[in-house]
Amino acid sequence: MRELCIREFAYIIQDEQGYEANQLDLCSVNPEAWKYLEGYAYSNDKGNRFIKSGSYKGKKALQVVNFVGVITTPDGTHLEILPKTNVDGQDTKETRELLVRMLFEIDDLTYLETTDASLVLFDKPLPEILINRFLHKLADVVRKGIRKDYQRIEAEEKFLKGQLLVSQQLNQPVGKQHLFRIAYDVFSEDRAENRLIHAALVQVARWSKSDKNQKLARELRFAFNDIPKSSDHKTDFSLWRDSRDMISYRALLPWVKLILNHQSPFAIKGDHAGISFLFPMESLFERYVAKILQKTASQNHAEYVVKTQISSKYLSEAPKAFLLKPDLAIFKNSKVIGILDTKWKLIDQNATYQNGKDDPKSSISQSDIYQMFAYGHKYLERAAGKLMLIYPKWKKLTDEPRQFNLGGDLKLDVFPFDLKEPEKSANSIIERF
């Protein structure tokens, strides 16, 4: 397996000589991997296209867009795509840790605080980090004990035990009348949850290239030797129980779903064994900010409620058309007091025109402002109140938010959300309302 690490909007070129072009913004792959990736660039499924054709310094190239995650090609090339959090220097280890924290938050996976022992973990590729967390979660379950359940067994036996199946017994053919048709219960580990976990464990053992992860996976598989792997994931997931005796299993469910179903907003499907899953960064940022804001409001600002994707207003009232769905809304006493939208863009608050004059727009898209203007007039009472555009914080967008007056009492703040200190940013946002 060849492991390559790039970031959003990086270029991929074809190079039969080797992989010396590997940088965050440029990497080269062999012809087989190129052909596989190029197929997605020309796919008819434009809505889920994570890569497009282009050129780099006169060479034919492919360019990844705003998706992050992992792609494994059939030849074994393993491509990890990280968020672009800086135009210039970017720390791969720090960015990977940030991405993992965001993924764990939005998928309700418990994030373990980084300790001295786990600092090295983020030097590893993203799949190894996720696999390591899953294995440690599973180890906790095994230590607490694998849960058993009663399984109904129907059989033909020479002796009578359990319940005699009378109607079936009466219909026994002459040659089998000496056998009893019976049903009885067995207290067994063969239950849906354990079958799914065993299947997930086998899958991650196949994916992982880490000696430590492989060793832990082998140790855990001994605990599941007598349990068959799930052969019908859909049915077994529907049988997963969340009763009090299964509390220890609760944290495993989203992991098992991720592993067996590749549950992400967009997953690469293929017949090769490599792990492939991608997340649109715009959606990931939106969901992450929403989760942090909701958690902060419930813990520190009980009078406020943060809701996502409200959709009760139309741009056109007669006929009703052009539904308006802002990312976030802040309520106080059941009244909307603020509308917020997230944008995964690196904007420059001190941007200038080519003639050197200050750009009053601060490199913000005009269409984004129009969108917020419509939200304000439709969702805020008397078109008065506060709107907010939330962008990721970086060196050219600092802690000082810029405000735009959109007329009357309608104000728009531009806020830099600090992904390193998300709770601090969330508190600051709520306090502005």
Backbone torsions as a table, in degrees:
resi	resn	phi	psi	omega
1	MET	NA	132.9	174.8
2	ARG	-103.1	125.1	-176.4
3	GLU	-105.3	122.2	179.8
4	LEU	-123.0	144.0	179.7
5	CYS	-127.6	123.1	177.5
6	ILE	-131.8	-175.8	177.2
7	ARG	-130.8	172.6	180.0
8	GLU	-47.1	142.3	174.9
9	PHE	67.0	16.0	175.8
10	ALA	-74.8	158.9	178.2
11	TYR	-100.2	147.1	175.3
12	ILE	-122.4	126.1	178.0
13	ILE	-118.1	163.1	-180.0
14	GLN	-96.8	129.7	-177.4
15	ASP	-147.3	110.5	-178.2
16	GLU	-76.7	-13.4	-174.8
17	GLN	-82.5	-22.7	-178.2
18	GLY	158.4	-157.7	-172.5
19	TYR	-127.0	27.8	-175.9
20	GLU	-67.8	-12.1	-179.4
21	ALA	-83.8	4.6	-174.2
22	ASN	-66.0	108.7	174.6
23	GLN	-139.4	174.3	179.4
24	LEU	-64.5	-30.3	-177.1
25	ASP	-107.3	3.9	-179.2
26	LEU	-159.4	131.6	172.0
27	CYS	-145.5	159.6	178.2
28	SER	-120.7	145.3	-178.0
29	VAL	-128.5	163.4	179.8
30	ASN	-76.4	167.1	-174.7
31	PRO	-57.4	-35.7	-178.5
32	GLU	-67.7	-44.7	178.0
33	ALA	-65.1	-39.0	179.3
34	TRP	-59.4	-46.8	-178.0
35	LYS	-60.8	-40.8	179.9
36	TYR	-64.5	-47.4	-178.5
37	LEU	-68.9	-37.1	-179.7
38	GLU	-62.8	-31.8	178.3
39	GLY	-60.0	-35.9	177.2
40	TYR	-73.6	-31.8	179.5
41	ALA	-64.1	-31.3	-179.1
42	TYR	-106.0	16.5	179.2
43	SER	-65.8	150.0	177.2
44	ASN	-76.7	-14.8	-178.3
45	ASP	-83.5	77.1	-175.0
46	LYS	-65.7	-28.7	-178.8
47	GLY	-64.4	-28.2	-177.8
48	ASN	-115.0	28.6	-177.8
49	ARG	-85.1	115.1	-178.0
50	PHE	-96.5	-5.1	-176.5
51	ILE	-144.1	146.8	-179.5
52	LYS	-135.8	161.2	178.6
53	SER	-80.3	153.2	-180.0
54	GLY	-170.0	-158.7	177.6
55	SER	-144.2	150.9	178.5
56	TYR	-136.0	112.3	-179.3
57	LYS	50.8	46.2	176.0
58	GLY	84.0	-8.2	179.3
59	LYS	-95.4	146.1	173.6
60	LYS	-63.2	134.3	-175.5
61	ALA	-144.4	165.3	170.1
62	LEU	-114.1	149.4	178.7
63	GLN	-131.4	124.9	175.0
64	VAL	-74.4	149.9	179.9
65	VAL	-105.3	-147.5	-170.6
66	ASN	-87.5	55.6	171.2
67	PHE	-116.7	146.9	175.5
68	VAL	-128.4	155.4	179.7
69	GLY	141.6	-139.8	-171.6
70	VAL	-138.2	138.0	173.3
71	ILE	-130.7	130.5	173.1
72	THR	-118.0	123.9	-179.1
73	THR	-88.8	161.2	-175.2
74	PRO	-59.3	-26.2	-179.1
75	ASP	-80.6	-6.4	178.5
76	GLY	105.4	-0.4	175.9
77	THR	-70.1	129.0	-175.2
78	HIS	-114.6	113.5	-174.2
79	LEU	-112.0	117.5	178.1
80	GLU	-104.5	128.7	-179.4
81	ILE	-113.5	121.6	-178.5
82	LEU	-105.6	160.3	176.4
83	PRO	-64.4	149.5	173.7
84	LYS	-91.9	104.4	-175.7
85	THR	-106.9	-0.2	179.8
86	ASN	-158.4	146.5	179.2
87	VAL	-76.8	-39.4	-176.4
88	ASP	-94.6	-121.0	-178.0
89	GLY	-66.8	140.7	179.8
90	GLN	-142.6	128.7	-179.1
91	ASP	-83.7	113.8	-176.2
92	THR	-61.6	-44.8	-178.6
93	LYS	-62.1	-44.3	-179.6
94	GLU	-65.6	-40.8	-179.9
95	THR	-66.8	-39.5	178.7
96	ARG	-64.1	-41.3	178.1
97	GLU	-62.9	-41.0	177.9
98	LEU	-61.5	-46.2	-178.9
99	LEU	-62.9	-42.6	179.4
100	VAL	-62.3	-42.4	179.2
101	ARG	-60.4	-41.8	179.8
102	MET	-66.3	-44.3	-179.8
103	LEU	-62.3	-42.7	-178.9
104	PHE	-66.2	-35.4	-178.2
105	GLU	-68.9	-47.3	-175.3
106	ILE	-73.9	-26.4	-179.8
107	ASP	-95.6	11.8	179.1
108	ASP	57.6	32.4	174.9
109	LEU	-94.5	131.0	-176.7
110	THR	-64.6	124.4	178.5
111	TYR	-90.8	124.7	178.7
112	LEU	-85.4	127.8	-179.8
113	GLU	-59.8	140.0	-178.7
114	THR	-66.6	126.9	175.6
115	THR	-115.3	173.8	179.2
116	ASP	-56.9	-36.3	-177.7
117	ALA	-70.1	-28.2	-176.2
118	SER	-101.6	0.6	179.2
119	LEU	-59.5	-37.2	-177.5
120	VAL	-66.9	-24.2	-175.5
121	LEU	-55.3	-36.8	-174.0
122	PHE	-79.7	1.9	168.8
123	ASP	-81.4	-11.2	-178.7
124	LYS	-89.9	158.1	176.8
125	PRO	-62.2	157.2	-176.2
126	LEU	-52.5	-46.4	-178.8
127	PRO	-59.9	-38.1	-179.6
128	GLU	-64.7	-33.7	177.2
129	ILE	-65.4	-47.5	-178.9
130	LEU	-65.0	-41.4	179.5
131	ILE	-63.8	-42.5	179.7
132	ASN	-59.9	-43.6	179.7
133	ARG	-64.7	-43.6	179.0
134	PHE	-60.1	-45.5	-177.7
135	LEU	-63.6	-38.7	179.0
136	HIS	-70.3	-36.4	174.9
137	LYS	-63.0	-42.6	179.8
138	LEU	-66.4	-38.1	178.2
139	ALA	-60.4	-37.8	177.1
140	ASP	-61.6	-42.0	179.9
141	VAL	-64.7	-44.2	-179.1
142	VAL	-62.8	-39.8	178.8
143	ARG	-63.2	-35.1	-179.7
144	LYS	-80.7	-14.2	177.9
145	GLY	111.3	129.2	177.2
146	ILE	-75.4	128.1	-174.7
147	ARG	-75.3	141.0	176.7
148	LYS	-109.4	166.5	176.9
149	ASP	-152.4	159.8	177.7
150	TYR	-77.4	129.2	177.8
151	GLN	-112.5	131.5	-179.7
152	ARG	-81.6	123.8	-179.5
153	ILE	-116.4	131.4	172.4
154	GLU	-112.2	132.4	-174.7
155	ALA	-154.5	169.3	171.0
156	GLU	-108.8	121.2	-177.4
157	GLU	-132.1	160.3	178.1
158	LYS	-81.5	-12.5	-179.6
159	PHE	-125.2	159.6	-176.5
160	LEU	-98.5	125.3	171.6
161	LYS	-151.0	156.5	-178.6
162	GLY	71.0	-133.1	-175.6
163	GLN	-110.8	131.8	175.7
164	LEU	-80.8	127.7	178.2
165	LEU	-86.6	92.5	-167.3
166	VAL	-61.0	-51.0	-175.4
167	SER	-62.0	-39.8	178.9
168	GLN	-70.3	-34.7	179.3
169	GLN	-65.1	-40.9	-179.7
170	LEU	-65.7	-26.2	-179.3
171	ASN	-93.6	8.2	178.9
172	GLN	-61.2	135.8	175.4
173	PRO	-65.8	161.6	-174.5
174	VAL	-55.3	-40.6	-176.3
175	GLY	-71.7	-9.1	-178.0
176	LYS	-121.7	14.5	-176.4
177	GLN	-68.4	-14.7	177.2
178	HIS	-83.0	-5.3	179.1
179	LEU	-101.4	142.8	178.7
180	PHE	-95.6	131.6	172.2
181	ARG	-89.4	109.7	-172.0
182	ILE	-130.2	163.0	174.0
183	ALA	-133.2	136.6	179.5
184	TYR	-150.5	162.9	-177.7
185	ASP	-102.9	138.5	176.7
186	VAL	-121.2	131.8	177.8
187	PHE	-84.3	104.6	-167.4
188	SER	-135.3	156.4	174.2
189	GLU	-80.5	-6.4	-179.4
190	ASP	-78.4	84.5	178.0
191	ARG	-133.7	165.1	-170.9
192	ALA	-55.6	-44.9	-176.5
193	GLU	-60.4	-44.5	-178.1
194	ASN	-71.2	-33.9	177.2
195	ARG	-64.9	-41.4	179.2
196	LEU	-67.0	-42.8	179.6
197	ILE	-63.0	-41.5	178.0
198	HIS	-60.7	-42.9	178.6
199	ALA	-63.0	-40.8	178.6
200	ALA	-66.2	-38.4	179.7
201	LEU	-64.0	-41.9	176.8
202	VAL	-63.4	-39.4	-178.8
203	GLN	-65.3	-47.0	-178.2
204	VAL	-68.8	-30.7	175.9
205	ALA	-64.4	-33.0	178.1
206	ARG	-72.8	-36.0	-177.5
207	TRP	-76.8	-40.5	-167.6
208	SER	-70.4	140.5	175.0
209	LYS	-112.7	2.3	-178.5
210	SER	-85.7	129.3	179.8
211	ASP	-60.3	-41.2	-179.0
212	LYS	-65.2	-43.5	178.6
213	ASN	-65.6	-39.9	179.1
214	GLN	-63.3	-41.3	-179.8
215	LYS	-63.5	-45.7	179.9
216	LEU	-65.8	-38.9	178.7
217	ALA	-62.9	-41.3	178.9
218	ARG	-64.0	-41.5	179.6
219	GLU	-62.6	-41.0	-178.2
220	LEU	-72.2	-30.1	-178.1
221	ARG	-65.4	-25.6	177.1
222	PHE	-60.0	-33.9	-178.8
223	ALA	-70.8	-17.1	-176.2
224	PHE	-113.8	13.9	-176.7
225	ASN	-57.9	-36.6	-176.0
226	ASP	-92.5	6.8	-178.7
227	ILE	-110.0	125.3	178.8
228	PRO	-69.1	152.8	174.6
229	LYS	-74.7	148.8	178.0
230	SER	-64.9	130.7	176.7
231	SER	-106.9	-7.2	179.2
232	ASP	-137.6	85.1	-174.2
233	HIS	-59.7	-42.5	-175.7
234	LYS	-60.8	-47.7	-179.6
235	THR	-65.5	-43.6	-178.3
236	ASP	-66.6	-36.3	175.6
237	PHE	-63.0	-35.7	179.2
238	SER	-68.8	-20.5	-179.7
239	LEU	-94.4	-3.7	-179.1
240	TRP	-63.4	123.7	-176.6
241	ARG	-99.8	146.7	-179.5
242	ASP	-119.7	37.1	-178.5
243	SER	-76.7	173.7	-175.2
244	ARG	-61.2	-36.4	-179.2
245	ASP	-72.9	-7.2	-178.9
246	MET	-110.2	18.1	-177.3
247	ILE	-59.3	-38.3	-178.3
248	SER	-64.3	-21.4	-179.6
249	TYR	-85.8	-14.4	-169.2
250	ARG	-57.8	-41.4	-177.4
251	ALA	-70.5	-16.7	-178.2
252	LEU	-82.0	-25.6	-172.2
253	LEU	-55.5	-51.7	179.9
254	PRO	-63.0	-30.8	177.1
255	TRP	-65.8	-47.1	-178.0
256	VAL	-63.8	-38.4	176.6
257	LYS	-62.6	-43.5	-179.7
258	LEU	-61.0	-42.7	-176.0
259	ILE	-73.3	-46.5	-174.1
260	LEU	-83.9	-31.7	-177.7
261	ASN	-106.3	-3.0	-173.5
262	HIS	51.0	46.6	-173.6
263	GLN	-73.8	96.5	172.0
264	SER	-144.1	167.4	179.8
265	PRO	-55.0	-24.9	179.4
266	PHE	-150.8	123.3	-179.8
267	ALA	-123.1	139.2	176.0
268	ILE	-79.4	123.4	178.5
269	LYS	-101.6	138.0	178.8
270	GLY	-166.9	170.8	-177.4
271	ASP	-97.1	6.2	175.4
272	HIS	-90.2	163.4	-168.8
273	ALA	-86.0	-5.1	-174.3
274	GLY	-74.0	152.3	178.6
275	ILE	-77.7	133.4	177.8
276	SER	-144.5	117.8	172.5
277	PHE	-153.5	142.7	-175.5
278	LEU	-133.0	147.0	177.5
279	PHE	-123.2	128.5	173.2
280	PRO	-66.4	123.8	-172.4
281	MET	-64.9	-33.1	178.4
282	GLU	-60.5	-44.8	179.8
283	SER	-70.4	-39.5	179.6
284	LEU	-62.7	-43.8	179.2
285	PHE	-63.7	-43.9	179.6
286	GLU	-60.0	-47.6	-177.4
287	ARG	-68.7	-36.3	-179.8
288	TYR	-66.8	-47.8	179.1
289	VAL	-60.6	-41.7	179.5
290	ALA	-60.6	-46.1	-179.7
291	LYS	-60.6	-45.9	-177.9
292	ILE	-65.4	-42.1	179.2
293	LEU	-63.7	-44.0	-179.8
294	GLN	-64.0	-42.1	179.4
295	LYS	-65.5	-42.8	-179.1
296	THR	-66.3	-41.4	179.5
297	ALA	-62.8	-44.2	-178.0
298	SER	-67.3	-30.8	-176.7
299	GLN	-87.9	-38.2	-171.2
300	ASN	-118.3	-15.6	-175.3
301	HIS	-138.7	71.5	-172.0
302	ALA	-61.3	-22.7	-177.9
303	GLU	-77.1	-9.9	-179.1
304	TYR	-108.6	146.0	174.7
305	VAL	-126.8	129.6	179.0
306	VAL	-105.7	122.4	179.6
307	LYS	-118.3	151.6	-179.8
308	THR	-108.1	148.6	171.2
309	GLN	49.7	48.0	173.4
310	ILE	-68.1	148.6	-174.6
311	SER	-151.9	67.2	-178.0
312	SER	-115.1	-2.9	-175.6
313	LYS	-121.7	149.1	177.8
314	TYR	-119.7	148.6	176.3
315	LEU	-67.3	-39.5	176.5
316	SER	-105.8	126.0	-179.6
317	GLU	-85.4	-32.6	-179.3
318	ALA	-140.7	107.0	-4.9
319	PRO	-73.9	161.5	178.0
320	LYS	-68.8	116.1	-178.0
321	ALA	-154.5	159.2	178.7
322	PHE	64.5	68.8	180.0
323	LEU	-61.0	136.0	-179.4
324	LEU	-104.0	122.1	-176.8
325	LYS	-129.4	84.8	176.4
326	PRO	-66.2	155.0	-178.7
327	ASP	-63.2	-44.8	-172.5
328	LEU	-141.3	149.2	174.5
329	ALA	-138.0	138.9	176.9
330	ILE	-105.1	126.6	-179.4
331	PHE	-110.9	144.9	170.8
332	LYS	-137.5	122.2	-175.5
333	ASN	54.9	44.6	177.7
334	SER	65.6	13.2	-179.7
335	LYS	-114.9	135.2	177.7
336	VAL	-71.1	121.7	178.8
337	ILE	-115.2	-7.5	179.3
338	GLY	-161.4	143.6	176.6
339	ILE	-119.3	132.0	-177.9
340	LEU	-127.7	146.3	175.7
341	ASP	-134.8	138.4	179.0
342	THR	-100.0	144.6	178.7
343	LYS	-137.0	120.6	178.2
344	TRP	-87.2	78.7	179.7
345	LYS	-141.6	143.9	175.6
346	LEU	-92.7	100.2	-178.0
347	ILE	-100.2	155.5	-178.5
348	ASP	-110.4	108.6	-176.8
349	GLN	-70.0	-14.2	178.6
350	ASN	-111.6	29.4	-178.5
351	ALA	-62.4	148.6	178.5
352	THR	-127.4	161.0	173.5
353	TYR	-78.7	174.1	179.2
354	GLN	-62.5	-26.5	179.3
355	ASN	-83.8	4.2	176.7
356	GLY	91.4	-8.6	179.4
357	LYS	-75.5	150.3	179.7
358	ASP	-62.6	139.6	175.2
359	ASP	-89.2	109.2	-177.7
360	PRO	-63.8	-17.5	-179.8
361	LYS	-82.8	-11.4	-179.7
362	SER	54.5	35.8	179.5
363	SER	64.0	16.7	177.4
364	ILE	-80.8	138.8	-179.7
365	SER	-65.8	134.8	179.6
366	GLN	-64.0	-34.7	179.9
367	SER	-65.5	-32.5	177.3
368	ASP	-65.3	-38.9	179.3
369	ILE	-68.3	-42.6	177.3
370	TYR	-58.3	-42.9	-179.8
371	GLN	-60.9	-45.6	-179.9
372	MET	-67.0	-35.5	177.9
373	PHE	-60.5	-43.4	178.6
374	ALA	-64.8	-42.5	178.0
375	TYR	-59.0	-44.7	-177.9
376	GLY	-61.5	-42.4	-177.7
377	HIS	-73.0	-25.0	-176.7
378	LYS	-97.2	-33.2	-173.9
379	TYR	-102.4	-25.6	-178.1
380	LEU	-95.8	133.8	-176.8
381	GLU	-60.4	128.5	-178.7
382	ARG	56.2	27.5	178.8
383	ALA	49.5	41.1	-179.9
384	ALA	-129.5	133.8	179.7
385	GLY	143.9	-159.0	-173.2
386	LYS	-118.9	135.2	171.8
387	LEU	-112.0	157.5	178.7
388	MET	-147.1	130.1	170.3
389	LEU	-101.1	125.2	-177.1
390	ILE	-109.0	120.9	178.2
391	TYR	-118.0	157.0	175.0
392	PRO	-67.7	139.3	178.1
393	LYS	-75.5	138.8	171.4
394	TRP	-152.9	-174.0	-169.4
395	LYS	-64.1	-21.4	-179.9
396	LYS	-103.4	6.7	171.4
397	LEU	-135.8	102.2	-171.0
398	THR	-93.1	-165.7	-177.8
399	ASP	-74.1	-11.3	-176.2
400	GLU	-90.1	104.5	-179.1
401	PRO	-71.6	143.6	176.7
402	ARG	-94.2	142.5	-179.1
403	GLN	-117.7	139.2	176.0
404	PHE	-115.6	135.5	175.6
405	ASN	-94.4	114.3	-176.1
406	LEU	-94.9	14.4	177.8
407	GLY	105.3	138.4	-179.1
408	GLY	63.8	-131.9	-180.0
409	ASP	-103.8	23.3	-179.0
410	LEU	-98.3	116.0	-177.4
411	LYS	-118.7	144.6	178.7
412	LEU	-123.0	121.3	174.7
413	ASP	-97.0	143.5	170.4
414	VAL	-106.9	118.0	-171.9
415	PHE	-118.5	130.3	176.0
416	PRO	-87.8	113.4	-178.6
417	PHE	-86.5	120.4	-177.2
418	ASP	-85.3	107.7	-178.0
419	LEU	-71.4	-15.7	176.7
420	LYS	-82.7	-27.3	178.0
421	GLU	-131.7	66.4	-173.1
422	PRO	-62.9	-38.7	-178.6
423	GLU	-65.4	-38.0	177.8
424	LYS	-62.9	-44.3	178.1
425	SER	-63.6	-42.0	-179.3
426	ALA	-62.4	-43.5	177.0
427	ASN	-60.4	-43.5	-179.2
428	SER	-62.8	-39.7	178.9
429	ILE	-63.3	-49.3	-177.0
430	ILE	-64.4	-38.2	-179.2
431	GLU	-64.9	-19.9	179.5
432	ARG	-77.6	-9.0	179.6
433	PHE	-106.0	NA	NA
